[in-house]
Amino acid sequence: MKKLLITGASGFLGGRAAAMLADRFGIVTPNHRDMDITDREAVRRFFDAVRPDLVLHGAAISDVGQCGREPEKSWRINVDGSRNVAEASGEIGAKCLLCSSDQVYAGADGIEAHREEEDVTPVPLYGREKLTAERECLAVNPDCVMMRLTWMYDVRTMVPGEKSDFFRGLLARIASGEVLRFSAHDRRGLTYVGDVVENLVPAFSIPGGVYNFGSPSTVPVGRTMFEAARTIFTVAGLDPDRIECDEESFRDAPRNLCMDPAKLFSVGIRFPETAERVGELLKAAEGMLP
C-alpha cells in the first residue's frame, strides 16, 4: 500500500480525501506542529523521515478576504509553503498534487471558458498567490500537478458546525420557500467534492503541469449562474420558473471563472458538467426537499 501524505487534512478537501482514500493508501496527515510548511528545512526533514510515495498539498489560507487582511501571512503559506512542499516531494521522488484555484481567472474578460495557457492577471491577492505558487512549484518540481479547483460542494456535512456550501445552502433555501435568485453576470463551475477525490487517484499518474481540475459549466460558452440554476431545477424535476434572474449582482464587474477541461480530458480524467451533476444530486436528495 502506497503512503499518501495529505497537508490540510482538517480542511474541506483534505479531510474528505483522508477519509475516502483510507482504504487505498496509508494516510499521513501532519498538522502544523508536525510540519510547518513555511519552514523549508522542517518540511524537508519531515519528508525525509516519512518518505511518502504520494503527496496531496491542500493546506492554505483560502479565504479571499483573509488574504487581503493578512497578505504577508497568506503569502508565506500559499506561496512559500506550496513551493516548499513541491520541492521536498521532488527531492524524494514523491508525486505531488497541489491545490490551485479558478481564482487565477478572476478579472479576465469575456464569456468563453478559460484554458490553462491563457495569460492571466488575477485581481484578488488570493488569485495572484495561487498563480505565483503554480509557477514557483513547477520551477522546483516540474513533475508536480497544479490543480485549478472550482468552488466545491458536498451533499453532506462531515464535521458538526462545518461551513455550508452551494449545494447544502441550496437545499436550505428550497426548504425555506424563499425566492431563488441567481446572477445573469456571474459564470463559474461548481464541483462535487466526491468527484474531485475520486479523480485524485488517476491524477497521480499524469504528467506534471497546470490543469483545470473540476466540472465545466459551458454550453457552449460559460453558463451564467441563472442559466445553471434553471438547468439544475429541470434535471432535478423541480419547476425552473422558481428561479428568478438577478440582473444587479456582478453587473458592473461581470465575473467569468468557467474553465475549459480539454487538457484534463486529454489525459483521461473527466468531470461531469456542473448543472447536470448538481441536478442529479439534488434529485437524489428529493427526500430532503419539501
C-alpha positions as CSV (number, residue, x, y, z in Angstrom):
1,M,0.0,0.0,0.0
2,K,1.5,3.3,-1.1
3,K,1.9,6.1,1.5
4,L,-0.1,9.3,0.9
5,L,0.8,12.4,2.8
6,I,-2.1,15.0,2.9
7,T,-1.5,18.5,4.2
8,G,-4.5,20.5,5.2
9,A,-6.4,17.4,6.4
10,S,-8.6,19.5,8.6
11,G,-9.9,21.4,5.6
12,F,-12.8,20.7,3.2
13,L,-11.0,18.7,0.6
14,G,-8.1,17.3,2.7
15,G,-10.4,15.9,5.3
16,R,-12.6,14.2,2.8
17,A,-9.7,12.8,0.8
18,A,-8.2,11.4,4.0
19,A,-11.5,9.6,4.9
20,M,-12.4,8.5,1.4
21,L,-8.9,7.2,0.4
22,A,-8.1,5.5,3.7
23,D,-8.8,2.0,2.3
24,R,-6.5,2.5,-0.7
25,F,-3.5,4.3,0.8
26,G,-1.6,4.6,4.0
27,I,-2.6,8.1,5.0
28,V,-0.3,10.5,6.8
29,T,-1.9,13.8,7.9
30,P,0.7,16.1,9.6
31,N,-0.5,19.2,11.4
32,H,1.3,22.5,11.9
33,R,3.2,21.2,15.0
34,D,4.4,18.2,13.0
35,M,5.5,20.2,10.0
36,D,5.5,24.0,9.5
37,I,5.1,24.2,5.7
38,T,6.6,27.8,5.7
39,D,9.8,26.3,7.1
40,R,11.7,24.8,4.2
41,E,14.1,22.8,6.3
42,A,11.3,21.5,8.6
43,V,9.4,20.3,5.5
44,R,12.5,18.5,4.1
45,R,13.2,16.8,7.4
46,F,9.6,15.6,7.8
47,F,9.5,14.3,4.2
48,D,12.8,12.6,4.6
49,A,11.6,10.9,7.8
50,V,8.2,9.8,6.5
51,R,9.1,9.1,2.9
52,P,5.7,9.4,1.3
53,D,5.1,7.9,-2.2
54,L,2.4,10.5,-3.0
55,V,1.5,14.0,-1.7
56,L,-1.7,16.0,-1.7
57,H,-1.0,19.6,-0.7
58,G,-4.2,21.2,0.4
59,A,-3.0,23.4,3.3
60,A,-3.8,27.0,2.5
61,I,-5.5,30.2,3.5
62,S,-8.3,30.1,1.0
63,D,-10.5,32.9,2.4
64,V,-10.1,35.7,-0.1
65,G,-10.9,38.4,2.5
66,Q,-8.4,37.0,5.0
67,C,-5.6,37.0,2.3
68,G,-6.3,40.7,1.8
69,R,-6.2,41.4,5.5
70,E,-3.1,39.3,6.2
71,P,-1.1,39.5,3.0
72,E,2.3,38.5,4.4
73,K,1.0,35.5,6.3
74,S,-1.1,34.3,3.4
75,W,1.8,34.7,1.0
76,R,4.1,32.6,3.3
77,I,1.5,29.8,3.5
78,N,0.0,29.9,0.0
79,V,3.2,30.6,-2.0
80,D,6.3,29.7,0.1
81,G,4.6,26.8,1.8
82,S,3.4,25.3,-1.5
83,R,6.9,25.7,-3.0
84,N,8.5,24.0,0.0
85,V,6.2,21.0,-0.3
86,A,6.7,20.7,-4.1
87,E,10.4,20.9,-3.7
88,A,10.6,18.3,-0.9
89,S,8.3,16.0,-2.9
90,G,10.7,16.2,-5.9
91,E,13.7,15.5,-3.7
92,I,12.4,12.2,-2.6
93,G,10.6,11.2,-5.8
94,A,7.1,11.6,-4.4
95,K,4.4,12.5,-6.9
96,C,2.8,15.7,-5.7
97,L,-0.7,17.2,-6.4
98,L,-1.1,20.8,-5.3
99,C,-4.3,22.8,-5.0
100,S,-4.6,25.9,-7.1
101,S,-7.8,27.8,-7.8
102,D,-10.1,29.1,-10.5
103,Q,-9.5,32.5,-8.9
104,V,-6.5,32.8,-11.1
105,Y,-9.0,33.7,-13.8
106,A,-10.7,36.4,-11.7
107,G,-10.7,39.7,-13.6
108,A,-10.5,38.1,-17.0
109,D,-12.8,39.5,-19.7
110,G,-15.2,37.6,-22.0
111,I,-17.6,34.7,-21.5
112,E,-15.5,31.9,-23.1
113,A,-14.3,29.1,-20.8
114,H,-10.7,29.7,-19.8
115,R,-7.7,27.5,-20.8
116,E,-4.6,26.9,-18.8
117,E,-2.2,28.6,-21.3
118,E,-4.0,31.9,-21.1
119,D,-2.0,35.0,-19.9
120,V,-3.9,35.8,-16.8
121,T,-3.6,38.7,-14.3
122,P,-5.9,37.9,-11.4
123,V,-7.4,40.7,-9.4
124,P,-7.7,39.3,-5.9
125,L,-4.5,38.7,-3.9
126,Y,-5.5,35.0,-3.4
127,G,-5.6,34.5,-7.1
128,R,-2.2,36.1,-7.5
129,E,-0.8,34.0,-4.8
130,K,-2.1,30.8,-6.5
131,L,-0.7,31.8,-9.8
132,T,2.7,32.6,-8.3
133,A,2.6,29.3,-6.4
134,E,1.9,27.4,-9.7
135,R,5.0,28.9,-11.3
136,E,7.3,28.5,-8.4
137,C,6.2,24.9,-7.7
138,L,6.8,23.9,-11.3
139,A,10.1,25.6,-11.3
140,V,11.4,23.5,-8.4
141,N,9.5,20.3,-9.4
142,P,8.3,20.1,-13.0
143,D,6.6,16.8,-12.3
144,C,4.1,18.2,-9.8
145,V,0.5,18.7,-10.8
146,M,-1.2,22.0,-10.1
147,M,-4.9,21.6,-9.9
148,R,-7.0,24.6,-10.6
149,L,-10.1,23.8,-8.5
150,T,-13.5,25.3,-8.7
151,W,-15.9,26.1,-5.8
152,M,-16.5,22.6,-4.3
153,Y,-19.6,21.3,-2.6
154,D,-20.7,18.2,-0.7
155,V,-24.1,16.6,-0.2
156,R,-23.4,16.0,3.5
157,T,-21.9,17.8,6.4
158,M,-18.7,16.0,7.5
159,V,-17.9,17.9,10.7
160,P,-20.5,19.5,13.0
161,G,-20.6,23.2,12.6
162,E,-18.9,23.0,9.2
163,K,-19.4,25.9,6.9
164,S,-22.2,25.4,4.3
165,D,-21.6,25.4,0.6
166,F,-23.6,25.9,-2.6
167,F,-25.4,22.5,-2.6
168,R,-26.3,22.4,1.1
169,G,-27.2,26.1,1.0
170,L,-29.5,25.5,-2.0
171,L,-31.3,22.7,-0.1
172,A,-31.9,25.0,2.8
173,R,-33.1,27.8,0.5
174,I,-35.5,25.5,-1.3
175,A,-36.9,24.2,2.0
176,S,-37.4,27.7,3.3
177,G,-39.6,28.6,0.3
178,E,-37.6,31.8,-0.3
179,V,-37.3,33.4,-3.7
180,L,-34.3,31.9,-5.5
181,R,-32.4,34.5,-7.5
182,F,-29.2,33.9,-9.4
183,S,-27.0,36.3,-11.3
184,A,-27.0,36.8,-15.1
185,H,-23.5,38.2,-14.9
186,D,-21.7,35.5,-12.9
187,R,-20.2,32.5,-14.6
188,R,-18.4,29.7,-12.8
189,G,-18.1,25.9,-12.4
190,L,-19.2,24.0,-9.3
191,T,-17.7,20.6,-8.5
192,Y,-18.9,17.8,-6.2
193,V,-16.0,17.1,-3.8
194,G,-16.6,13.3,-4.2
195,D,-15.7,13.6,-7.9
196,V,-12.6,15.6,-7.0
197,V,-11.4,12.9,-4.6
198,E,-12.0,10.1,-7.0
199,N,-10.1,11.9,-9.7
200,L,-7.1,12.5,-7.4
201,V,-6.2,8.8,-7.8
202,P,-5.6,8.9,-11.6
203,A,-4.1,12.4,-11.3
204,F,-1.1,10.9,-9.5
205,S,-0.2,9.3,-12.8
206,I,-0.5,12.3,-15.2
207,P,2.4,14.5,-16.5
208,G,3.3,17.5,-14.4
209,G,1.8,20.9,-15.2
210,V,-1.3,23.0,-14.7
211,Y,-4.7,21.5,-15.1
212,N,-8.3,22.9,-14.9
213,F,-9.5,20.3,-12.4
214,G,-13.2,20.4,-12.0
215,S,-16.6,20.4,-13.6
216,P,-17.1,22.7,-16.6
217,S,-20.0,25.0,-17.0
218,T,-20.2,25.6,-20.7
219,V,-23.0,25.3,-23.3
220,P,-21.1,26.2,-25.5
221,V,-19.8,29.3,-23.7
222,G,-19.7,29.9,-20.0
223,R,-23.1,29.3,-18.5
224,T,-24.4,32.0,-16.2
225,M,-25.4,31.1,-12.6
226,F,-29.0,31.9,-13.6
227,E,-28.9,29.6,-16.6
228,A,-27.2,26.9,-14.5
229,A,-29.8,27.1,-11.7
230,R,-32.6,26.7,-14.2
231,T,-30.9,23.6,-15.6
232,I,-30.3,22.2,-12.1
233,F,-34.0,22.5,-11.3
234,T,-35.0,20.9,-14.7
235,V,-32.7,17.9,-14.1
236,A,-33.9,17.6,-10.5
237,G,-37.6,17.5,-11.7
238,L,-38.3,20.9,-10.0
239,D,-40.0,23.9,-11.5
240,P,-37.3,26.0,-13.2
241,D,-39.7,29.0,-13.1
242,R,-39.0,29.2,-9.4
243,I,-35.6,30.7,-10.4
244,E,-35.6,34.5,-10.9
245,C,-32.9,36.4,-12.8
246,D,-30.7,38.7,-10.7
247,E,-29.6,41.5,-13.1
248,E,-27.9,43.5,-10.5
249,S,-25.2,41.3,-8.9
250,F,-21.9,41.5,-10.9
251,R,-23.5,43.8,-13.5
252,D,-20.8,46.4,-13.1
253,A,-18.0,43.8,-13.0
254,P,-19.1,40.6,-14.7
255,R,-17.3,37.5,-13.5
256,N,-16.3,34.5,-15.5
257,L,-14.4,31.7,-13.8
258,C,-15.6,29.0,-16.1
259,M,-12.8,26.6,-17.1
260,D,-12.2,24.5,-20.2
261,P,-11.4,20.9,-19.2
262,A,-9.9,19.8,-22.6
263,K,-6.3,19.4,-21.3
264,L,-7.5,17.2,-18.4
265,F,-9.8,15.2,-20.6
266,S,-6.8,14.6,-22.9
267,V,-5.1,12.6,-20.1
268,G,-8.2,10.5,-19.4
269,I,-9.7,12.4,-16.4
270,R,-13.3,13.7,-16.8
271,F,-15.7,15.6,-14.6
272,P,-19.5,15.9,-15.3
273,E,-20.9,19.2,-16.3
274,T,-21.7,21.5,-13.4
275,A,-25.5,22.0,-13.7
276,E,-26.2,18.4,-14.8
277,R,-24.2,17.0,-11.8
278,V,-25.8,19.3,-9.2
279,G,-29.2,18.5,-10.7
280,E,-28.6,14.7,-10.4
281,L,-27.5,15.0,-6.8
282,L,-30.4,17.3,-6.0
283,K,-32.8,14.8,-7.5
284,A,-31.2,12.0,-5.4
285,A,-31.8,14.2,-2.3
286,E,-35.5,14.6,-3.0
287,G,-36.4,13.1,0.3
288,M,-34.8,16.2,1.9
289,L,-36.9,18.6,-0.2
290,P,-40.3,19.9,0.8
